[in-house]
Amino acid sequence: MIVRPAEANADHVAGEPTRPGFSLRPVDPARFALASAAVVTIILVTRLPLAAEMLFHWDSGNYALAIENYNVASHQPHPPGYPLYVATAWLVHQLVGEANRSYVLLSVAGSAAAAVAVLGFAWRLFGPRVGVLASILFITSPTVWSHGEVALPYVFLALFSALIGWCVVETRWGGRNLTLPGAALLGMGGGFRPDLLMWLSLPWLYGSFRRLRWLVAGGAAVLVIVAAWAIPMAQLSGGWQAYATATQQAQEMWGPPASTKRAFVEHAQMQAERTRDHIRYALGPALFFLAYGLVRMAAQPRALGPAAGVPLLFALMVTPSVLFFVFVHITNPGYILAITVPLLLLAAKSADVLATDLAKGLRQVLGSPTQKPLAFAIVAPVALWNAGIFLLAPGEGSLEHIRAHDSELKPIVEHIRSHHESGSTIVISGAWGIRHLEYYLPDFRTAHHLMSTMAIQDADGPTDVPDGVTTAVVVNDAVEAAEGDPGVDRIDFPPGASLSEVRLANGATLEFADDVLRIAGPQPGPVPTARESD
């Protein structure tokens, strides 16, 4: 995708009307390599020192367990599967030996690759200045930064979005037929995030819709690649029936309610608000650039795009994902990384156009064009603001959130390991941490002495405590022992984590009601835990 500068005209002033016979901007290999090295260095320097030390999310626990035993039917990982993501992490795990570190290194590497892809994508469409501006906005986006620090695969939404978008513009306007490479990226991207197949198929088709033979070959390539990871995925999950059952159950849990029209509308409204909030968080003040660009395009349709089809391409990159978010499912802010690349490219181009417009107004006063420094001057505060939101402000996915989670989970795991025996202890946790604990406390899991609060809630009547278990450990504030029950010893860990330890007698049962875990049956009272005398 690198083009020698002699093959195209020099960079024209941003905002200039499109000329007939337009071709993509040339990319000087040396300049691009230097800019890419700078981008990768910034990612490594800013991400590695701040990376999460512990599995961050319920899904992170699923991914960690999948490295040891891949089985979608057992939610290792959860449906729809992510086989190439887990397989790549398994390879890294052979070198580093720890699941969280393996997945975090993947997130860092994916962030670096995505930032370089954003640089190249924007460079080819809008020139080197906009390429650098887009990469700056991408690197400092709070959502991009957050998901580059934790064991989650969302950065790969941005990576494959940028790469496939780049293939499309090369195919349509660059004089290069990259239909097959785009198809290969689509198939492989589906192995990292299967939802990419729904969201990026239209842009890929748009890039090559006039090349029927190549589309057929590309479609066949996608099917072959998907089959190469989907068939082993189903086999490892107990067969297609077991895989389909697990996927259907997940869809029923997370999909839109089908009970009434009103419930569906309320669900869509809630999801639309979440989508709006997640976009606002990911882009921050760069939304003002985007708004300015849309106004300029309304007045001059080709003010931002070098070709009339570019806005349509970006619409195809955004619309399928947004429709899915609103009408089906969006929870984690990381979903927005599926549409962040086109939005930030347009924001960067809009900022450059704004700089052009400002330069025209200042030219009479300053006596010379100032577009280039103005473009960086107006983007720099936005980048600093967004970086500050991640580094300093509280909120979901912020550095404070990641650090607090590490500070809560680590002492809980260490205390249970050092003070309790797996054979005589049942560990109970809610959605906050049961999958994490299954990974970090494998001896307890093997002995079937880890239990989710949800399992107790869903049980028909009281749940019997396993034979031989003499102590219940209730983790954090997901559940609490009933107030006034004898034999409860609560242990608090800063900055807010806690354990409730209960000595059990034979025949004890567990029941969850009114947000309280009730332990029925004889309770002999508090005694020292199994290893307290050590």
Residue pairs with C-beta under 8 A, 6 or more apart in sequence:
1 27
1 120
1 124
1 166
1 170
1 174
1 176
1 178
2 27
2 28
2 29
2 32
3 24
3 25
3 26
3 27
3 124
3 174
4 26
4 28
4 29
5 26
5 28
6 26
7 26
8 23
8 24
8 25
8 26
11 25
11 127
11 128
11 129
13 356
13 371
14 126
14 127
14 129
14 130
14 349
14 352
14 353
14 355
14 356
14 371
14 375
15 296
15 303
15 304
15 352
15 353
15 356
15 357
17 300
17 302
17 303
18 302
18 305
18 306
18 307
18 308
22 173
22 306
22 307
23 173
23 174
23 175
24 124
24 125
24 169
24 170
24 173
24 174
24 306
25 123
25 124
25 125
25 126
25 127
25 128
25 306
27 120
27 123
27 124
27 128
28 128
31 128
32 119
32 120
32 123
35 119
35 128
35 131
35 132
35 135
36 116
36 119
36 120
39 112
39 115
39 116
39 119
39 135
39 139
40 112
40 115
40 116
42 115
42 139
43 108
43 111
43 112
43 115
43 139
43 148
44 108
44 112
46 139
46 145
47 107
47 108
47 111
47 145
47 148
47 149
48 108
50 149
50 399
50 402
51 104
51 108
51 149
51 150
52 100
52 104
52 149
52 150
52 151
52 402
52 405
52 406
53 100
53 406
53 410
54 100
54 405
54 406
54 409
54 410
54 413
54 436
55 61
55 64
55 99
55 100
55 151
55 409
55 435
55 436
55 439
55 440
56 150
56 151
56 152
56 402
56 405
57 150
57 151
57 152
57 332
58 431
58 432
58 434
58 435
58 436
59 77
59 78
59 152
59 332
60 100
60 103
60 150
60 151
60 152
60 435
60 436
61 433
61 434
61 435
61 436
61 437
61 438
61 439
62 75
62 76
62 77
62 78
62 435
63 77
63 82
63 85
63 86
63 89
63 99
63 103
63 151
63 152
63 153
64 99
64 100
64 103
64 151
64 435
64 436
64 439
65 76
65 77
65 435
65 438
65 439
66 76
66 77
66 82
66 86
67 86
67 89
67 90
67 93
67 99
67 102
68 76
69 76
70 76
70 77
70 83
70 86
70 233
70 236
70 237
71 236
71 237
71 238
72 78
72 79
72 80
72 81
72 233
72 234
72 236
72 237
72 243
72 246
72 247
73 237
73 238
73 242
73 243
73 245
73 246
74 237
75 246
75 435
77 86
78 250
79 243
79 246
79 247
79 249
79 250
79 251
80 194
80 195
80 247
80 250
81 194
81 230
81 233
81 237
81 243
82 153
82 191
82 192
82 193
82 194
83 191
83 229
83 230
83 232
83 233
84 188
84 191
84 192
84 229
85 106
85 153
85 156
85 191
85 192
85 193
87 191
87 229
88 106
88 192
89 99
89 102
89 103
89 106
90 102
92 102
92 103
92 105
92 106
93 99
93 102
96 102
96 105
99 151
99 439
100 151
103 150
103 151
103 152
104 149
104 150
104 151
106 153
107 147
107 148
107 149
107 150
107 151
107 152
107 153
107 155
108 148
108 149
110 148
110 153
110 155
110 156
110 158
110 159
111 144
111 147
111 148
111 155
113 159
114 138
114 144
114 155
114 156
114 158
114 159
114 162
114 341
115 135
115 138
115 139
116 135
117 159
117 162
117 163
117 166
118 131
118 134
118 135
118 138
118 158
118 162
118 341
118 344
118 345
119 131
119 132
119 134
119 135
120 131
120 162
120 166
121 131
121 134
121 162
121 163
121 165
121 166
121 169
121 341
121 345
122 130
122 131
122 133
122 134
122 135
122 345
122 348
122 349
123 130
123 131
124 131
124 166
124 169
124 170
124 174
125 169
125 306
125 310
125 345
125 349
126 306
126 345
126 348
126 349
126 352
129 352
129 372
129 375
130 345
130 348
130 349
130 352
133 348
133 351
133 352
133 375
133 376
133 379
134 344
134 345
134 347
134 348
134 349
136 348
136 379
136 380
136 383
137 283
137 286
137 344
137 347
137 348
137 379
137 382
137 383
137 386
138 144
138 158
138 340
138 341
138 344
139 145
139 383
140 382
140 383
140 384
140 386
140 387
140 390
141 282
141 283
141 284
141 340
141 344
141 386
142 281
142 282
142 284
142 386
142 387
142 389
142 390
142 397
142 398
143 278
143 281
143 282
143 333
143 334
143 336
143 337
143 340
143 397
144 155
144 158
144 282
144 337
144 340
145 387
145 390
146 333
146 334
146 390
146 397
146 398
146 402
147 154
147 155
147 334
147 337
147 397
148 155
149 399
149 402
150 402
152 332
152 334
153 192
153 193
154 193
154 332
154 334
154 335
154 337
155 334
155 337
156 189
156 192
156 193
157 193
157 196
157 334
157 335
157 337
157 338
158 337
158 338
158 340
158 341
159 189
160 185
160 186
160 188
160 189
160 192
160 193
160 196
160 200
161 196
161 200
161 317
161 337
161 338
161 339
161 340
161 341
161 342
162 341
163 185
163 189
164 182
164 185
164 186
164 189
164 200
164 203
164 204
165 203
165 313
165 317
165 341
165 342
167 178
167 179
167 181
167 182
167 185
167 204
167 207
168 178
168 182
168 203
168 204
168 206
168 207
168 313
169 207
169 310
169 313
170 176
170 178
171 177
171 178
171 179
171 182
171 207
171 208
171 211
172 206
172 207
172 307
172 309
172 313
173 306
173 307
173 309
177 208
177 211
177 214
178 207
179 204
179 207
179 208
179 211
179 214
179 215
179 217
179 218
180 214
180 217
180 218
180 221
182 204
182 207
182 208
182 218
183 204
183 217
183 218
183 219
183 221
183 222
183 225
184 221
184 225
186 196
186 197
186 200
186 201
186 204
186 222
187 221
187 222
187 223
187 224
187 225
187 226
188 225
189 196
189 197
189 200
190 196
190 197
190 222
190 225
190 226
190 229
191 225
191 226
191 229
195 324
195 338
196 338
197 222
197 226
198 320
198 324
199 317
199 320
199 321
199 324
199 338
200 317
202 316
202 320
203 313
203 316
203 317
204 218
205 215
206 309
206 312
206 313
206 316
207 313
208 214
208 215
208 218
209 215
233 243
234 240
234 243
237 243
237 246
254 329
254 331
255 328
255 329
256 264
256 267
256 268
256 327
256 328
256 329
257 263
257 264
257 267
258 264
268 326
268 327
271 325
271 326
271 327
271 328
271 329
271 330
272 325
272 326
274 325
274 330
274 331
275 322
275 325
275 326
275 330
275 336
278 330
278 333
278 335
278 336
279 287
279 336
279 339
279 343
280 287
281 333
281 336
281 389
281 395
282 333
282 336
282 337
282 340
282 343
283 290
283 340
283 343
283 344
283 347
284 382
284 385
284 386
284 389
285 381
285 382
285 385
285 386
286 344
286 347
286 351
286 382
286 386
287 347
289 347
289 348
289 350
289 351
289 354
289 379
289 382
290 343
290 346
290 347
290 350
292 350
292 353
292 354
293 303
293 304
293 346
293 347
293 349
293 350
293 353
293 354
294 350
296 303
296 304
296 350
296 353
297 303
297 304
297 305
297 311
301 308
302 308
303 353
304 310
304 311
304 346
304 349
304 350
304 353
305 311
313 342
314 342
314 345
314 346
317 339
317 341
317 342
318 339
318 342
318 343
321 335
321 338
321 339
322 339
324 330
325 335
333 396
333 397
334 397
348 379
351 375
351 378
351 379
351 382
352 371
352 375
354 378
355 371
355 372
355 374
355 375
355 377
355 378
356 371
358 370
358 374
358 378
359 369
359 370
359 371
359 374
362 370
362 374
363 369
363 370
389 395
389 398
390 397
390 398
390 399
391 398
391 399
392 399
392 400
393 400
394 400
394 401
395 401
404 495
404 496
407 494
407 495
407 497
408 476
408 493
408 495
408 496
408 497
409 433
409 436
409 440
409 497
411 493
411 497
412 433
412 437
412 475
412 476
412 493
412 497
412 499
413 436
413 437
413 440
413 441
415 491
415 493
415 499
416 425
416 427
416 437
416 441
416 444
416 473
416 499
417 441
418 531
419 529
419 530
419 531
419 532
420 427
420 471
420 473
420 529
420 530
420 531
421 530
421 531
422 441
422 443
422 444
422 446
422 447
422 449
423 447
423 449
423 468
424 468
424 469
424 470
424 471
424 530
425 444
425 449
425 469
425 470
425 471
425 472
425 473
425 530
426 449
426 450
426 451
426 465
426 466
426 469
426 471
426 472
426 473
426 504
427 437
427 441
427 444
427 449
427 450
427 451
427 473
427 475
428 451
428 452
428 453
428 456
428 472
428 473
428 474
428 475
428 479
428 510
428 517
429 437
429 450
429 451
429 452
429 453
429 474
429 475
429 476
429 478
429 479
430 452
430 453
430 454
430 475
430 476
430 478
430 479
431 452
431 453
431 454
431 478
432 475
432 476
432 478
433 475
433 476
433 478
434 450
434 451
434 452
434 453
437 444
437 445
437 450
437 475
438 445
438 450
441 450
444 450
448 466
449 466
449 469
451 463
451 510
453 478
453 479
453 512
453 517
455 463
456 463
456 479
456 510
456 511
456 512
456 517
457 512
459 511
461 511
462 509
462 510
462 511
462 520
463 509
463 510
463 511
464 509
464 510
465 472
465 504
465 507
465 508
465 509
465 510
465 521
469 504
470 503
470 504
470 505
471 501
471 502
471 503
471 504
471 529
471 530
472 501
472 502
472 504
472 508
472 510
472 519
473 499
473 500
473 501
473 502
474 480
474 481
474 499
474 500
474 501
474 502
474 517
475 499
476 497
476 498
476 499
477 496
477 498
479 500
479 512
479 515
479 516
479 517
480 500
480 515
480 516
480 517
481 488
481 490
481 500
481 502
481 516
481 517
481 519
482 516
482 517
482 518
482 519
483 516
485 502
485 518
485 519
485 523
486 523
486 525
487 502
487 503
487 523
487 524
487 525
487 526
488 500
488 501
488 502
488 526
489 500
489 501
489 502
489 526
490 498
490 499
490 500
490 501
491 498
491 499
491 500
491 501
492 498
493 499
501 526
501 529
502 519
502 523
503 523
503 524
503 525
503 526
503 527
504 519
504 521
504 523
505 521
505 522
505 523
505 524
506 522
507 521
507 522
508 519
508 520
508 521
508 522
508 523
509 519
509 520
509 521
510 517
510 518
510 519
510 520
511 517
511 518
511 520
512 518
